[in-house]
Amino acid sequence: MLHTVRSIAVVLSLSGLAVVAAACGAPVPTATPTPTATPTRTATPTPTPQASAPTPTAAAAKVGTRFVIAEGGEARYLVREQLAGVSFPNDAIGKTTAVTGAIVLGPDGALSADQSKFSVDLSTLKSDRDQRDNYIKRNTLDTARFPLAEFVPREFTGLPSPLPSEGQASFRMAGDMTVHGVTSPLTWDVTATFSGDSITGQATTSFDFAKFGMTRPRVQIVLSVEDEVRLQVDFVLKRAE
């Protein structure tokens, strides 16, 4: 009984304190709310930019098909002459196998003139007469100063595109020829045979001596020399790797 009375007294005392505090304007203690945990935001990964396809460079755009002069070719000149003691004219023929060069076709089949050129070492020309050879090299061609004949092709007319892997074709090749220190345009007629990675055939052209600043040979045993010079080139071209 005594314990019960004490418990009621304590409750009344606490209630009385709350009333007094409220009357005096003091804040009544309230239960502090348990803070709610703030959800953690997961960072969204930034996508890694993908590398774009490489743009073809200018050098790659120039890559094409390259053919080089191979062994087996020959260059020669032919000039009609009348020798003393001979009743009929004949052709003076000088030959050489010292032919070098290459020709490059672009991806579209067009000629790459800045990468194409053919050269012939004129100092190696040989005919059936040493006297003729010495005169032509010393006086007509002046090979001591101008040992090379060079041709830079600039245009094909009638060349099949793309090049055939088999068969034959005839076409024209125009460009700039340099002989005796003089450069002049010249056109060749070409007949070619295609076989896999090889092209064989013959190119021919003609001009007069004055076109390249040369004079006709005049030696004692030669009665006359025609003004026309004919050139023939038997060629063997191989596709370069």
Secondary structure, 3 states (H helix, E strand, C coil): CHHHHHHHHHHHHHHHHHHHHHHCCCCCCCCCCCCCCCCCCCCCCCCCCCCCCCCCCHHHHCCCEEEEECCCCEEEEEEEEEECCCCCCEEEEEEECCEEEEEEECCCCCECHHHCEEEEEHHHCECCCHHHHHHHHHHHCCCCCCCEEEEEEEEEECCCCCCCCEEEEEEEEEEEEEECCEEEEEEEEEEEEEECCEEEEEEEEEEEHHHHCCCCCCCCCEEEECCEEEEEEEEEEEECC
